[in-house]
Structures are given as C-alpha cells and as structure tokens.
C-alpha cells in the first residue's frame, strides 16, 4: 500500500490558494535551469503534440513552447489558468477534469503529469486510464509522484501515527507517496511499459536542516583568482558555500537520490496493443 499523508484535502480551492502565492515568470526561470526539465525533455518524443495534465500556472507549457514544443496545458484551477494567461496570453491552457478530458482518443504523442495523481484518495487509476486513452499507441508518459524513498521508509510508522492523529482531529487525505514497484504496478495495469525511473528534488525534505547547518558555519576557505598583474592569489570562499557544495554532491549521488529524492519521475510508453489503443474519439480537439 502507498504511504498516505493527511492534512488538508487537495481541492480546487486548495490549489487556487497554493498557486496564488507563486509568480509565473519566476517559475519559468526556475524551470529553465531545473534538473527536472532536463529529465522531462530527455524523455519526450522528438515531435508531436504534448499534453500537460495538471499544469498549474503553466510554467512548463510556457517554457517548452518557447523551446519549440507543441504543448497544451489543462488544469481544474481557473485561478491558476487565469494567471498563466495574464502572464502569457498566447499560452494554450484550458480547464478540464483529468479523469474526463475533452481530448480525442490517441490525439497526443506525450502526456506529462508532475505531482498530480497522488492527490486522488481513490488512487491514481482513473487519471492514468484517461492518460492511456488520449495517448497514441507508442506515446510517452512522463509522470512524477512523491517517492517512498529510503528516508520515508525509516519514518513510515511515524507518518502513519501522525496521519491517524490528524484524521481524528478532523484532517483530510492529502496525498500518497509510492515505491517504484507501486508506480510500475499502476502504470502496467493500464497498458504502459516503464522505461526508466528518476528520483529528483532530494533537498526538499531536509532543506530547513541544511540551511541551519550552513548558517552555523564560520571561518573562510580559499579559491584561486588572478589579478590584473597576472599574479595568482587566494580569494576567500565561504564555508557555507563549501558546505552547500558538499551536501549537493551527496544528495545528487545515486544513493542520495534513492534515500532522499522527494519525487520520482517515471518514463513509460503506451503499448500498441494496450486496452483503449483504438477507441472512439471525443468531439473536442487540442489547441495548436
């Protein structure tokens, strides 16, 4: 069973409030240099229509279109979509229910879903089934969910106890975290073949602690520099910077990602003989 978290239900109101504190331009700038973007672009097919389901403020729709991709974004938060359109009026985004997309069967070459399916208390099956319907046979699925990593395995009993306490106090289901095996199982159940897994964002769980560690360091290090007269000198390097570099190397190692990766990205392909590979089309079409 996936690991369940409880706090506040991820309703439309929740997401409108969540995205309300974010800036579209800033998110596009972050995405432009994010390691996640490199993973996504490496997984996409060379051409064809792309649907981002649960696009939020649309930063990936905006960025990937700037890079020549035919991307359309859908979400259920009208507030988030409105803010995306105000930032980039030409951005092709629309309000849709992810379990009943107004998209023709087999119409897209790739389906991107970043941190979405984990918020359905009934499990990811309905959204993944709809993704399989709209994907063309042989199409790519690029999907991420919270990762039940090594650290979460150690803390699982604590998370379960805390969940019981929150529910008893009136709290609601928020999300699941999944193991690799669980992600593979729900994707294969809907006709996908998993090609690869990529844990990412290893600092998310521990960011506060690392900041405290770095903030408590003092003294100086040194780095080489060259002045106008050509002489080599040693310029001071902040211990905080050295600590951050060391922590980053550890976190982004293979073992670090397995232990601490907050999310895991699955890259899968829709089998050509999968159920729903040939299905009746709905009347709506994707925007260009």
N, C-alpha and C positions, 0 to 999 in steps of 0.2 A: 504494500500500500504506500502511496506517496505520503510525504510528510506534510501535514496540514498546519497552516498558520491562521490565527484568529485575531481580529482587531475590529476593523470596520469593513462592511461589505463594499466591494468594488463596483458601485452603482454608477449610473451616468452622472449623478450629482458629485460623487467622489472624484471622478476623472475630470470633470469640469473645474473643480476646486484645485485638483493636483496640477493640471496644466496651467491654471490661472497664474501661478507663481513663476512660470517659465517664460523666457524670451525666445522667440522663433529664430532670430538672427544668431543669437548666441549658441543655440542648439545646432544650427547648421555649421557654425565654425568648429564646434567641438566634434561633430560627426566627420568633418573634412579630414581630421588627423587621427581619428579614433582607430585603434587596432580592430575593433569590431567591424568598421566599414571595410577594411581590407579583407576580412573573412567573408563578408557578405558579397563583395564584388568578385572575389575569387570563386564563389560558389554559383554565381548566376550564369545562365547560358549566354553565349556571345550576342544573341539578338532575341527579339520577341517581346511581347507585352508582359509587364510585371505588375502584379497587384500587391500592395502592402496593406494587409488587413490588420486594423488597429493602429493606424498611422499617427494618432495623437495630433501634435502640432505640425506634422508633415515634414520634419526636417530631412528625412531620408527621401521622401518624394522630391523635395526641392533640390537636394544635393545630387541625387542620381540623375535627375533630368538635366541639371547643369552639365553633367558628365556624359550626356548623350543617350541616356536610357529612357525607354518609353514606359514610365511608371505612373500608375494611378493609385491614390490612397483612399481608403474607406475607414470610417470610424463611427461610433454611435454618439460621440460628444459633439453636439452642434457648436458649443462654445469653442472647443479646440479647433474644429474645422474653420470656423469663422475667423479665428485669429490667424490661422495659416493663410487664408485668402486675403486678409488685410495686409499681411507681410508680403505675399507674392500672389497678386490677383490671378495670374495665369495658372497657378497650381491646380491640377485636376484632382480634386478631392470631393467625396460625396458621403452622405450619411447612409449607412446600411447596417443591418443586423448581420453579424458574421456567421450565423447559422442559417441564414436565408438570403444569400447575396443576389442582388439583381444583376447577375453576370451570366452570360451564356456558358453552358457546359463546354469544357475543353477550350475556353477562349484565351487562356493565359499560358505563357511559357514558363513563368516563375511566380511563386507565391511566397511572400515574405511576411513573417509573423514574429515580432520581437516582444517577448514578455506579455503575452495576451492570454493564451489558452489556460494558463494556470489559475486564472481567476474564476473559472466556472466550477462551482461546487459539485456539479454532477460529473465532472471530469472533462477532458479535452475532446472526447469522441465526436460530439456534434459539430464543433468547429472544424476539426480535422477532416471529417467526412465531407463537409462542404468545400473545403480546400481541394480535396481529391476530385470533386465534381467539376470545379471550374478550371482545373489544370488540364492541359493537353496531355495525352499519353506520352511518357518520356519527359514530362515537365519537371522542373526543380522545385522542391520545397525547402525553404530556409527558415527554420523555426527555432526560437530560443525560449527556455523556461528556467526558473530558478533551479539550481543544481544541488542535489542532495550529496554534497561533497564530503570529504573526509572529516572536516571540522563539524559539519552538521550531523554526521553520524555519531560523533562523540557527544554532541549536545542534544540528540534526539529526545531522550527521556525528559530532559528539562523543557524542551519545546512542547512536548505533549502535555506535561503537567501545567505549563503556563496557558496552553490552549484551553484546558478544562477550566482553569480559574477564570479566564476571560469569558468563556461561554456562560459560566454560572453567574457572572456579573452582567450578562446581557449583551456580550460581544457577539460579533458575527464572523462567519468564514471570510477570509481574505484571499488566500492563495495556497497552492501546493508547491512543494519542491520535489523534483523527480530524480531518480537514479538514471544512469544511462540505459539500464535494462528496461526500466519502465517507459522511457521515451521510445526506445526501439519497439516495445510491445504495442504501444498505442498507434504508432505510425504504421507498423506492419499490418495491424488489424484493419487498416483502411487502404491497403494496396500500395504502400510505399516501401521502397528498399533503401535502407540507410547507407549512405556512402561514407560519412565521417561525423565525428563529434569534436567540438572545440570549446572547452571551458574558457570563460573570459571574466573580466572585471574582478580580479582576485582581491583588490584592496577594499571593496565595498563593505565587507563585514568587519574590517579591522581599522578603517580609516581614522576613527577617533583616537584609537590607541596609538597608532603610528604618529599622529600629529603630536600627541603628548610626549612620546619618546623623542621625536625630533626637536620639539620645543624645549626639552630639558637639557639638551646638549649645549656645551660651550667650548671655548677654545677655537683654534684655527688649524686648518690644514694648509696645503700649498699646491699651486699649479703653475706650470711654466708659462711665461709670457715673454714677448720680445719687444723692446722699446725702440724708439726711432733711431737710436745709435747702433742698433743691431745686437745689443747685449741681451743675454738671456737672464731673466730674473724669475723669482718665485713669488707669485701673487697668492694672497691668502684665499683659501677655499673654506667655506662654511662647513662645520661639522654636520649641520643639519642637511646640507646638500649631499654630503658624503653618505650620511645615514639613509637618506631617501634613495640614493642610487643603489646602495647595498640591498635595501629592502625590496626595491623594484626587481633587481636581479633574482632574488629569492622567490618572490611572488610569481614572476613570469616564467620560472623554470617549469618543466613538465610536472614535477612533484608538487610545486607550489600551486599550480593551476588545479591539480586534482584535489589538493587539500582545501584550497581557499576560493576557487572560482565561484563567484556569486551566481553566475548564469552559465548555461551550457547551450551552445548552438548546434543543432542537428542539421545536416545537409542530406536530403533524401531525393529520390527520383520516383515518379509515379510509374508503376509497372504498366506496360502497354496492354496487359490482359487483366488489369485491375477492375473490380466491380465499379460500374459507373464510367468506365473509359469511353463508352459510347452511350450517350443519354440525350434525352430531349432537351432542346435549348429553351432558355427563358427569353422573353422578348427584349430585355434590356441589353445594352451594349456598353463596353468600357469606353471612357473618354479617350481621345487620342493622346 
